[in-house]
Amino acid sequence: MKRLSTTICNYCQMFQNEIWEPHFDVTYNMEQLRENSVSGICEMCQFLARVCQRRRKIQYPSVSFHRAESSIFMDRGVSPVISIHRSKDLVTRIDSDVQVGFARLPQPGSDASFEIIRQWLQSCDNHHGGICPPATRQDSVMPTRVIDVGTERDHSVRLIETRGAQGKWIALSHQWGTSDNFCTTPENKVKHMNGIEDEILPATFRDAVKITRALGRRHLWIDSVCIIQGRKGDFASEAKRMEQVYSGAYCVLATSRSPGHDAGILQDREERDVMALQAQGQSGPFYLSQNIDDFDVHVLKGALNQRGWVLQEHALARRTVYFTDHQMYFECGQGVRCETMSRMTNETASFLGDPDFPQIIMSADKGERILLYQDLYTKYSRLGLSRPTDRAVAIGGWRNGSWQNSMFLVAGAFSTIH
């Protein structure tokens, strides 16, 4: 844990003591802030100077900070630059406004990290019954093939054919990358059904197996492994089942930080900047942390979301855990949760993030419906797919699913029936 800061200038001492005031607002002279930072006489000035540097404000004559609940904003901006976290032992006059949270996030792949995911899923299971569909809590007809990952004691997996059996599975949403990809083909299908050692799997798949086991689930669906690839494969028929695969999944793991099969999901992340301070008259510390809650940039505008299939996966998934370079995010019908323990609302994400988004379309008036269709098709047309024919097949997956009663494809464009 970050040690308490002891070298703080008088001005930052005021910052520390008055931060709890209802209308906290303080302005720094940038020249003085830079001098204190360079000389090292004040750790708080160094922290704030780094904040200004990241926001490209270091050359401004002055900078102001104001607090709103658990966030500090700069120069009346709309995006927070600093998050405030308190220890569970700290009680303040506004303790209900300031969240208890992690100053340092758990290491990816640690049990503490997996416990966060388990708690997200458990909370959704127990409390979101009227919002998140029961597909996340009940067994569904499984995909044609899934990977049996065994338990945490196992060191190999195997591809199995489900033959219409019911169960729960986790689906992986990932980028294929540009190198040779790990796939199941007619030639190696039997070999994969006999067993695949964990160490043979590419890093991204190996990490997905580890996460699935840690969540107490036995079945994992990965497109390149569970769909037979190649000219004699069954991609064309299986792609039409994507709606059932993603909408019926217990949850989806989205590798927003991985450019390909070999990149992994659970690699180390750059630690965020943290400042530990002492609350006046209190025994417990509080923490100022670099704000890293940005679902729009980390997920919606991330590399994975430039892949054509992901728009479909995002729309169909009942709930998704996103792994980014900064933190994990959890999205379900209730909204977005951050690994930092913040909750977020995002208008851009709310439409596709709602597992019942087709009903939202149908409840809109005709003009709004046309605009929504056009916007979705425009987004889809700009995204990348592995081969040109994928686009029509992917769109067909939507048509065969929840939207089949409200839209159809004519001359390569969406057209409403009414």
N, C-alpha and C positions, 0 to 999 in steps of 0.2 A: 504494500500500500504506500502511496505517496506520503512522505514525511511532511509534518507541519512546517510551513515557511516561517523563518525567524527574521530574515532581513527584509523588512518592509519600510518604505519611506512614510513620512507623516501623512502625505496625501492619500496613499494607498491604505493607510491605517483607517482613515476616514471612510474609504470605500468599503473596507471590511466591516466596520461597525454600523454603517448606515444602509447597507444593502437590504436590510429587512424592512426599511421604511416603505410605506405604501406607494409613495411617488418617487422612489429612488431614481435619481438622474444626476450624473456627474460628467464633467467635461475636462479632458486632459489637454494641456499644451503639448503638441507633438514633439517639439524640439526638446522639451524637458523630459518627456517620456523616452525619447531616443537616447538622451544623455545618460539617464539613470539605467537604461537597459544595457548600453555599451559598457558603462563603468562597473556594472554588477552590484551596485549598492542596494538595489531593490529587486527581489525576485518577482514581485507582482508586476512591476513595470516591464520586466523582461517577458512575462507571460502576455501582458496586454500588447506589447510591441509585436510579438509573434502573431497575435490575432490580427493586428492591423496589417502586418506583412502579407498574411494569407488573403486578406480582403483588399489588398493593393491600396491601402490608405496611409501607408507609412510616410508619404511625402506631403500629406495634408497639413495645414497649419494647426488644426485641432481636431479632436474626435470626442464624441459624447457616447455614453453608455446609459441605457435605462433598462429597468427590470420589469417583466410582466410574468408573474407566477414563477415558473422554474426556468425561465429563459432571460438572457440579457441580449438586447439589440443594440446595434451601432448606428448612430446618426439617423435615427428614425426609420431605419430599414425595415422591411417586412419579414426578413429571414433572420432567425436568431443566430448569434455568433458564439455564444457561450451558454452552456447548460449548467444549472445549479443542482447539485445533489446533496442531500443530507444523510448522515448516518442515522440508523434507526434509533439511536440513543439521544439524538439532538431534538430538543423541543424548543420551538421559537414562537413568537407571537403570530406568525403566519405559517405554522408548520403544515397546515392543510394545503397551502399553495405551492410548497416546495417538495418535490418528489424525493422519496427514498430511492436510491439507484446505485449503479456501479460506477465508481470512478475509473476503475480499470476493468475492461471486459474480460471474461474468461477466455482462456486459450481455445482456439478452434479444435474440436476433437476431444476436449476434456469432458469428464463426466458433468462438470458444472455447466458446460455449454449445452450438452445433450439434455440436461435437466430443464433448462429454459425451454427447449422445444417441447419436451414432455408436458410441462406445465401449460404452455400455450394450447396444445392439443386437448389436454384434459379440461381446461377452462372452457374451450369451445364445445367439447362434448357435453359438459355438465350445464352450461349456462346459455348456450346459443340455440336451443332447440327450436325456437320459433323463427330463427333467422337463417341459420345454416342448415341445409337439407339433411335428412336422416341418412343419406348415402355415406356420410362420414362415420356414422355410428353403427350401421347395419351392414351385414354381409351383402355383397352384390355378385352377379355373375362375373367371373374373372375374365380377363383378356384371354385370347387363344393360347398364349404362352406367357409364363412369368419365370423369373429367376427365383429359385428356392435358396435363400441365403443362409438357412440353418440358424444357429444361435451364435452368441459371442464366443463360444468355445470352439467353433468350427473354423477351418482355414481354407475351405473350398465352397463353391456354389455349384448349382447345376440348373440347366434349363429344363423346364417341365411343361408338358401340354396339359391344360386344365380340363379339357373335354366337358365344358359347361358347368364345372363345379363352382360353388359360391365361396366367397372369402373376402378378406381385406388385402389390399396391396398398396404399395407406395409407387408413384411414377416419377421418373427423372425427366426434367426438362433441361436440355444441354445443347451446347454448340458442338458440331461435328469437327470443326477445325479443317485444316488443309492437308494434313498428312494422312497416311494410311490409317483407316479407322478400324476399330475392333468390331467385327460384325459376325453374325451367323449367316452362313450360306448353305446351299444344299449339300456342299461337300463336307462341311464340318458340323452340321447339325447334330448328328449322332454323338460326336465327340463332346460337344457342349452339353448334351443331355446326360452323358456319363459323368461329367464333372469338370470344373475349371478351378484350378488353384488360385487363391486370392492374389498371389504374387504375379500371376500372369496377366491379370486384369490391368488395364491402363489406370492411372492414378485417380481420374475422375470417377470411374466406375467402382474402383476399390473403396474410395471414400463413401460413395453412395451405399455400398454394401454395409460399411461400418455404421453409418447413420441408421440404416434400416434395422440392423440388429440392435443398436442402442435404444431404438424406440419400441423394441419388443415386437416387431413385425417380421414375418417370415418371407413375404413375397415382394419382389421388386420388379417393376416393368421398365425396361430400357429399350427404346425403339430399335436401335441397331443390333441388339442381341435377340429380342423377342419377335421381331419381324424378319423373316427370311429375306436376305438381300440378294441382288443379282438378277440376271435375266429370267432365271427359273424360280425366282422367289415369289413371295405373296404380298409384296408391298402394295400393289394396286387394291387388293381386297382388304388388307388390314388397315390401310390409311382411312378407309371409310368408317372404321370402327373407333377412330380417335375420340369421338364424342363420348362413347361409353367408357373408354380407357381413362380419360382425364376427369370426367364428371363423376365416375364411380370410385375413383381412387380415395383411399383414406386420407392422403395428403400428397402434394406434389413437392419435390425438391427441385428448386431452380438454381442452376449454377451460374449466377450472374457474374461471377468473378473468373470463370474458367473459359479461355479461348478455344479449348479443344479437349480431346480425350485424355491427354497426358498432363494437363495442368493441375488437376486435383481440385478439391473443394475445401479441404481443411488445412491449407497451408497457413503459415504465420501471417498476421496482419500488422501493419504499422500501428504502433500504439498512439493513441490520441494524447494531446497535450493536457496535463492536469495540474491544478494548483490546489493545495490543501491549506485551508485557513481555519482559524479558531473563532468561533462565534463568541461575542462578548458576553461574559457571565455564564457561559455554558461549558460543560465538560466535553461534549462531543464535537468533532470537527465538521466542517462542511467543505464541499469541493466545487471548484470552478473547472469545467472541462470544455475542451474544444467541441463545439456542437457538430455532431456527425449525423444527425437525423435528416436525411434528404432522400426520401423514397423516389422522388421524381428523377433526380440525377443518377442515383446509384442503381435503380432498377428500371424505371420506365424509359430512361434515355441511355441505359447501359448497353453493352455489346450484345448480350443475349437477346434483348428485345428488338434488335435489328434483324433477327432471324424470322423468316416468314411463318414458320409453324407456331412460334411463341404467341402470336396474337390469339390464335385458336386455343392454345394451351392455357393462357391467362384467362380467357373468357370462360372456358369450360371447367377449370379446376374449382373445386369447392373450397379449398384452402391450400395455401402455398407457403413454403418456407424458402426465402431467398437468401443465398449466401453471396455477400458482396465483399469488396476489398476493405470495407470499413466495419461492417457489423452484419448481423442477421436481421431479417424482417419477416414478420408473419402476417399474412393477409387472409381474411375470411370475410363472410358477409357482414361482420361487425365492424370492419375497418382494418387498419394497419397497426401492428405493434412493433416496437423497436427493441433490439437487444439491450439498449440503454434503459429500458423499462418505460420509455415514453410511448404515448399513443398518438397516432397521427390521423388526420383527415386529408384526403387528396382528391379534389374534384376530378382531375384527369383520370385517376385510378378507380374512382368509385363506381363508374358505369361498368367497366369490364370486370372489376373486382367483385361485383355483386354476383353470386352464383346463379341468381335468377334474372340475369340481365335481359333475356328474351322477353320476359313479361314486362320489363320496363319499356322496351320498344313498343310492345303492343298496347300499353296504356297511354302512350303519347298520341298527340293528334297527328293527322296525316302529314302536315308540313314538317313537324319535328321528326317523325319517323323517316321521312325521305332524307333529311339532313343527317340523321344518325347512320343510315345505310351508306350514304355517300361518303361520310367521314371514315367509316370502317373500311370500305372498299379502297379508298385512297390510301389509308395507312397500310393495308395489306399489299397493295400494288407496289409500295416502296420498299417493302422488306425483302431480305435475301432468302433464297431457297437454294437447296443443293443442286437442283436441276430444273429447267424451265417447266417441265410437265408437273412438278410438284404443286405449283400454284393452283391449277384447276382441281387436282385431287384434294388438296387441303381445303379449298373452298367447298368442295363437294362434301367433305366431312361435316361441315357446318349444316349444309342443306339437308343431310340425312339425319341430323339430330334435332335439337330443340327448335330450330328455325323452319323446319320443313313445311309448317302450316302457314307461315307468314311471308315467305319470300321464295323466289326461284331465280335461276341464272339464265339470262338471255343475252346472247351475243357478247359474252364475256363481262357482263355487268350485272349488279344486283337490281332487281325490279320487284316492287311490292305488288301483291295481288290486288289490294283494294285501292 
